[in-house]
């Protein structure tokens, strides 16, 4: 997918992706946590780092919008892993 981005004239990146694990973090499997972090965190960080240079050199206005969740600012019962992942999205914005 990253090679396909090279041929696109992009002026706005909207990172609006997410998945959640409901339940106590103690009961989450390693595989499920890694999947959530990949979807919620890694994808947004990679897309930002991949496109920010191109967006900054455009002659017209451009930008990045990272859609997160209020859960990223507040710990949410039974959504601690999700909340932590959305906190990362808030911090890279």
NUPA-724268 format. One record per residue (C-alpha): residue number from 1; residue in three letters; x, y, z. Coordinates in nm, 2 decimals, m for minus. Layout:
BEGIN
   n res     px     py     pz
 NUM ALA      X      Y      Z
...
END
This chain:
BEGIN
   n res     px     py     pz
   1 UNK   0.00   0.00   0.00
   2 UNK   0.28   0.25   0.08
   3 UNK   0.41   0.24  m0.28
   4 UNK   0.06   0.32  m0.41
   5 UNK   0.07   0.64  m0.20
   6 UNK   0.37   0.77  m0.40
   7 UNK   0.15   0.82  m0.71
   8 UNK  m0.13   1.01  m0.53
   9 UNK  m0.17   1.38  m0.49
  10 UNK  m0.27   1.40  m0.13
  11 UNK  m0.35   1.72   0.05
  12 UNK  m0.54   1.58   0.36
  13 UNK  m0.47   1.27   0.56
  14 UNK  m0.76   1.16   0.79
  15 UNK  m0.66   0.88   1.03
  16 UNK  m0.99   0.74   1.15
  17 UNK  m0.94   0.39   1.24
  18 UNK  m0.99   0.19   1.56
  19 UNK  m1.07  m0.14   1.72
  20 UNK  m1.13  m0.21   2.09
  21 UNK  m1.08  m0.49   2.34
  22 UNK  m1.36  m0.49   2.60
  23 UNK  m1.27  m0.64   2.94
  24 UNK  m1.00  m0.64   3.19
  25 UNK  m0.65  m0.60   3.06
  26 UNK  m0.55  m0.90   3.27
  27 UNK  m0.77  m1.11   3.04
  28 UNK  m0.64  m0.98   2.71
  29 UNK  m0.41  m1.21   2.51
  30 UNK  m0.08  m1.09   2.37
  31 UNK  m0.20  m1.14   2.02
  32 UNK  m0.52  m0.93   2.07
  33 UNK  m0.32  m0.65   2.23
  34 UNK  m0.07  m0.65   1.94
  35 UNK  m0.35  m0.64   1.69
  36 UNK  m0.52  m0.35   1.87
  37 UNK  m0.19  m0.15   1.89
  38 UNK  m0.12  m0.22   1.52
  39 UNK  m0.46  m0.09   1.41
  40 UNK  m0.50   0.20   1.66
  41 UNK  m0.14   0.32   1.69
  42 UNK   0.10   0.19   1.44
  43 UNK  m0.12   0.26   1.13
  44 UNK  m0.17   0.63   1.23
  45 UNK   0.19   0.68   1.32
  46 UNK   0.32   0.52   1.00
  47 UNK   0.08   0.72   0.78
  48 UNK   0.17   1.05   0.95
  49 UNK   0.54   0.98   0.92
  50 UNK   0.50   0.87   0.56
  51 UNK   0.31   1.17   0.44
  52 UNK   0.41   1.47   0.66
  53 UNK   0.71   1.56   0.45
  54 UNK   0.50   1.57   0.13
  55 UNK   0.22   1.76   0.29
  56 UNK   0.47   2.02   0.43
  57 UNK   0.61   2.09   0.08
  58 UNK   0.28   2.14  m0.09
  59 UNK   0.21   2.49  m0.22
  60 UNK  m0.16   2.47  m0.12
  61 UNK  m0.30   2.41   0.23
  62 UNK  m0.27   2.06   0.36
  63 UNK  m0.30   1.88   0.69
  64 UNK  m0.34   1.57   0.90
  65 UNK  m0.65   1.49   1.11
  66 UNK  m0.61   1.22   1.37
  67 UNK  m0.95   1.10   1.49
  68 UNK  m0.93   0.96   1.84
  69 UNK  m1.16   0.91   2.14
  70 UNK  m1.22   1.08   2.47
  71 UNK  m1.11   0.75   2.62
  72 UNK  m0.76   0.86   2.52
  73 UNK  m0.78   1.14   2.78
  74 UNK  m0.96   0.94   3.05
  75 UNK  m0.90   0.59   3.16
  76 UNK  m1.21   0.39   3.08
  77 UNK  m1.31   0.09   3.28
  78 UNK  m1.29  m0.23   3.08
  79 UNK  m1.12  m0.04   2.80
  80 UNK  m0.78   0.02   2.94
  81 UNK  m0.58  m0.11   2.64
  82 UNK  m0.81   0.08   2.40
  83 UNK  m0.78   0.40   2.61
  84 UNK  m0.40   0.38   2.61
  85 UNK  m0.39   0.33   2.24
  86 UNK  m0.61   0.63   2.18
  87 UNK  m0.39   0.83   2.41
  88 UNK  m0.10   0.77   2.17
  89 UNK  m0.31   0.90   1.88
  90 UNK  m0.38   1.21   2.08
  91 UNK  m0.02   1.27   2.16
  92 UNK   0.10   1.24   1.80
  93 UNK  m0.16   1.49   1.68
END
